[in-house]
Amino acid sequence: MEEEDEVPGPGVTLLTRAECHLCEDARLVVERVTTDLGLGWREVSVAEAPELGRRFAEELPVLFIDGVQRDFWSIDEARLRRLLSPG
C-alpha cells in the first residue's frame, strides 16, 4: 500500500468504509464494469488508509482512476465505462 496520505496510484481504486450502503452500490458498479472490460481494480478501506479517510470523509465512496479522483458518492456506470474504454 502507498503511504497513508497518498492518493492511490495506477489503475482503478475504490475508497470505501465499512457499513456504507453507497460503498456497496459503488463496489457492484465497479466490479461489473471492470469485469466486462477485462480490467482489474482494488478496494481500499479508510480503516487501512486513515489519512485518505480524513481527506475524503464527506465524499465516500471515492473512485480513483490512475490516481485521479473521478467520482464520489454514486458511481455513474456509463461514465465509468467511457473513462475506462480505450480510444
C-alpha positions in Angstrom: 0.0 0.0 0.0 1.1 3.5 -0.7 1.9 6.0 2.1 -1.3 6.6 4.0 -1.6 10.2 2.8 -1.0 9.5 -0.9 -3.8 9.2 -3.4 -3.9 5.7 -4.9 -1.7 5.2 -7.9 -2.2 3.4 -11.3 -5.4 1.5 -12.1 -8.9 1.6 -10.7 -9.2 2.1 -6.9 -12.4 2.5 -4.9 -12.0 4.1 -1.4 -14.7 2.8 0.9 -15.7 2.5 4.6 -17.4 -0.3 6.4 -21.2 -0.4 6.7 -21.7 2.1 3.9 -24.6 1.4 1.5 -23.2 3.8 -1.1 -19.9 1.9 -0.9 -21.8 -1.4 -1.5 -23.6 0.1 -4.5 -20.3 1.5 -5.9 -18.5 -1.8 -5.4 -21.1 -3.6 -7.6 -20.8 -1.0 -10.4 -17.0 -1.0 -10.4 -17.0 -4.8 -10.3 -19.4 -5.1 -13.2 -17.7 -2.5 -15.4 -14.1 -3.8 -14.8 -15.2 -7.4 -15.3 -16.9 -6.5 -18.6 -13.8 -4.7 -19.8 -11.3 -7.3 -18.6 -9.7 -4.9 -16.1 -8.6 -5.3 -12.5 -9.4 -3.0 -9.6 -8.8 -2.8 -5.9 -10.7 -1.6 -2.9 -9.0 0.4 -0.1 -10.8 0.8 3.2 -10.4 4.1 5.1 -9.5 1.7 8.0 -6.4 0.8 6.0 -5.7 4.4 5.0 -6.9 6.7 7.7 -5.4 9.9 6.2 -7.3 9.3 3.0 -10.4 8.7 5.2 -9.9 12.1 6.7 -9.3 13.8 3.4 -12.3 12.3 1.7 -14.7 11.7 4.6 -17.6 13.6 3.2 -17.3 12.1 -0.3 -17.1 8.3 0.3 -17.1 6.2 -1.7 -14.5 7.8 -3.9 -13.4 6.4 -7.3 -9.8 7.0 -8.5 -8.5 6.1 -11.9 -4.7 6.3 -12.3 -4.5 8.5 -9.1 -7.2 11.0 -10.3 -10.4 11.3 -8.4 -13.1 10.6 -11.0 -16.3 10.1 -9.0 -17.8 10.0 -5.5 -21.0 9.1 -3.6 -22.7 7.4 -6.6 -20.6 5.9 -9.3 -22.1 6.6 -12.8 -21.8 3.3 -14.7 -21.9 4.8 -18.2 -19.3 7.4 -17.3 -17.0 4.8 -15.8 -17.3 2.7 -19.0 -16.4 5.8 -21.1 -13.4 6.6 -18.8 -12.1 3.0 -18.9 -12.7 2.2 -22.6 -9.8 2.5 -24.9 -9.8 5.2 -27.6 
